[in-house]
Amino acid sequence: MVVPMIFKEMCPNCNGEIESERLKIGVCKKCLKEDKEVEKTELCKK
């Protein structure tokens, strides 16, 4: 079982909180509402 963590000031886009599950996506939920991983070029467009 993996314990979810919240990293403060670690979102590379807004410097906000990012959850450990969102690290694979690359940005926090505030910056990207989608919960699925997207291509990095597509992430930059959004």
Secondary structure, 3 states (H helix, E strand, C coil): CCCCCEECCCCCCCCCCEEHHHCCCCCCCCCCCCCCCCCHHHHHHC
